[in-house]
Amino acid sequence: MPEFTRHERALELDKVLERLAAEASMADGRESCLALRPALLLADAGAMLGETEEAWNLTARFSSPSFGGARNPESALSRAKAGAALSMGELLLVAETLRVIRSLSEWRGRCAGVESSALDRYFEVLSPNKYLEEKITSAILSEDEMADSASPALYDIRRKIRVAGSKVRDQLDKMIRSATTQKFLQDSVVTLRGGRFVLPVKTEHRAAVPGLVHDMSASGATVFIEPMGVVEQNNEIRVLEGKEEAEIERILASLSADVADFADGIALSYEQAVALDVIFAKAKLAYLQRAAAPRLNDTGTIRLDRARHPLLDAKTVVPVSLTLGADFDALIITGPNTGGKTVALKTIGLLCLMAACGLMIPAGDDSEVCVFGGVFADIGDEQSIEQSLSTFSSHMTNIVDILSNAQASSRAAAGGFTLVLLDELGAGTDPAEGAALATALIERFRALGAKLAATTHYAELKSYAIETPRVENACCEFDVASLRPTYRLLIGQPGKSNAFAISERLGMPPDVIERAKGFVSAEAQQFDAVVARLEESRQELERGQGEAAQLRQELTDARRVTELERERAEKEREAVLLKARQDAARMLEKARAGMDDLLRETENIRKAARAGETAEAARRARALAKSGLRNLEDAANPVSARRHAAERHERPLKAGDSVLIVDIDKKATVLEAPKSGGNGSALVQAGIIQTRVPLDNLRLLGESAKNTSAPPRRTGDKPLTREGSAELDLRGKSSDEALLELDQFLDNALISGLHIATVIHGKGTGVLRAAVTRHLRGHPAVQSSRLGVYGEGEDGVTVVELRE
């Protein structure tokens, strides 16, 4: 595994890769994660990032595949190819590898709708071998046990061993139960010593039990004797055990030969599985970090949108947005200590390294980074007493090394651009000399074509950035009111160190602060005043922008609400129009049916008149005119007309009467007659619902009005209402909607005289089926219910038997 460079450790790439390794499932996958290093060419980095993004998309749609923690079978495969017989543990290792390979191949096949993928070059190399996998797993139960079914010969040998052992035990059990022998035994048990069945005999009676002594207890009180009567049978068992071992060795050799035949394909497939494990580990890490795939370039341009350092808590870290390499090549970051300058510097370098490793970065979708030929960082204090290096000396040693590497990269055309990150540039020595040296170094790095970001407290570097083209200031914001940093990075504005404000907050005496301010040069004071005015202007502008953004958002929200209201009103209007059309169509259909009946009856009257039945024809004509007119009026206005008709009852209602609830066109049974002097309502039951309905909304029906003593309708009688359907389809509906429709369906089924009905709810997740089953169990109209059988729809339907 390659070692991390000092620059990669300074930017904490090693810690990010450790987190990546934790997401891998296979041991070799974890090692491969730790061995990742940034690509130096755009094509290589782009290919790796494209694979990660494809794995991220597939994981979002189909979840990640299972790698099962497979271990490297290379040693077992090499031994098999050399002709060695593998152990049962090694064969199981090969079988597990084959299972993982098959699982990965099947997972890719289940990715419906994904015809091609950047990862197909890995999946296509996988060579599943289910035959060999099952041959091994069916023959070997564990690392120490082979199945009886591994071969017919092994099964027969083990059967004979069991039969012979049973005979020996039976013979020894007879001896144990014998009164003659039992008194010589230490315990009445049969045990094994050296693979042979023996009896525990008291030492003083060893001569009383003739046989072979195989062992003695630690105390010497017991000897384990194999009686002469079972010696021959034990010998037979030992012979059979030898045959068993030989057969097991033969089976292992045969399986090992099969493994050798496919060893190369298994090894290559395992390598692809490890590569896929690393790629999907990158996708898992991206989900944990809420990361996105940046655009890559080799032009030296960095654009980070709301970027976060991946090792900091995503809930508390303040995002950083910045650019480098487009409008300017060097960024001078200033601001107070603990204000976030170093974190911003590390974020720039670490995200570039992550992208070059094919990792998605915790930043916005519009982010773009360059694949640099080298990323160099001088961050932190590396002073060493042993090497006689001070803070300044250690920084300069690192910078000299970086300068040398940057020069080498500039001479190598294939190396591309370099990124140089310098923390506290020029610190640790005389301020004037340190600032001058820092300025010279910035110019040298720019001359070499490097992209540079540096943190500093020197006012001279702030002025240099203001005066020099393609060099830009940036600062970490500091809230003077609360005397706390906000950790926001502001591009284009120099910052103040705020040493006086921070010292005062920490308890420095005010007179010392005032005295210190008197020692600051007039030029420095003037510069700080300009910076302060710029900061005030920026904050005022930000407040204005914030208010404008809030107003825009409020307008957008109001427009959205208005649009939603308009859409809702339009939908309601369309629904009302649709219902009106449907009602009109129904009324028209009823009117037409009534007219047809009227015409038929008119024809009958005409025939009767021709036959001489004048009086009867006249009576029928008058009755027809009245009933026909009333029917047409009811069809034209079903609710109001029925209400007027319902107001006139031929007799008072009583319990048991069949009535029609006019406004909902629903039949019901009177449970409780209206009380004299009451509120003019009756208690009725419609289906499973009991409710009180005003008398003017009820109409006495059919035979109940004419014959109060008529018996209730039987199941086989003609239905009282429209013909009921024996089948209800609830698929696609929610549980609440389905149960409402189910109640109405059961009521209609009872009215129609149905005895058997079918409810179609589909298989799906089973939620709707469970709701229907529970509802039917407690329904008063249901005698019994069951799921469908083959030919009826099986679990997708429920067959209901209704009560008579």
Protein Blocks (a to p, Z undefined) as FASTA:
>chain_A
ZZddfklmmnommmmmmmmmmmpmbfklmmmmmmpccdfbfklmmmmmmmmmmmmmmmmm
nopadeklpacfklmmmmmmnopacdfklmmmmmmmmmmmmmmmmmmmmmghiabcfklm
mmmmpccdfklmmmmmmmpmbfkbccfklpmklmmmmmmmmmmmmmmmmmmmmmmmpmkl
mmmpfbdcdddeehiacddddfklmmmmgcddfbdcfkopaccdddfklmmmmmmmmmmm
mmmmmmmmmmmmmmmmmmmmmmmmmmmmmmmmmmmmmmmmmmmmmmmnopacddddfeop
acdehiacfkbcfklpccddddehjlpcbdcdeddehiommmmmmmmmmmmmmmmnopac
dddfkbccdddfbdcddedjfbdfklopafklmmmmmmmmmmmmmmmmmmmmklopaddd
dehehihiafklmmmmmmmmmmmmmmnopacddddfbfklmmmmmmpghiacddddddfk
lopaehiacehiacdeklmmmmmmnopafklmmmmmmmpcfklmmmmmmmmmmmmmmmmm
mmmmmmmmmmmmmmmmmmmmmmmmmmmmmmmmmmmmmmmmmmmmmmmmmmmmmmmmmmmm
mmmmmmmmmnopamlmmmmmmmmmmmmmmmmmmmmmmmlmmmmmmmpcfbdcdehiacdd
fklopacddfbdcdehiaopacddehjaccdddfklcccehjlmmmmmbccddfklccfb
dcddfbdcfehiafklmmmmmmmmmmmmmmnopabdcddebjmnolmmmmmmmmmmmpmk
bmbdcdddehilpjmbccddddZZ
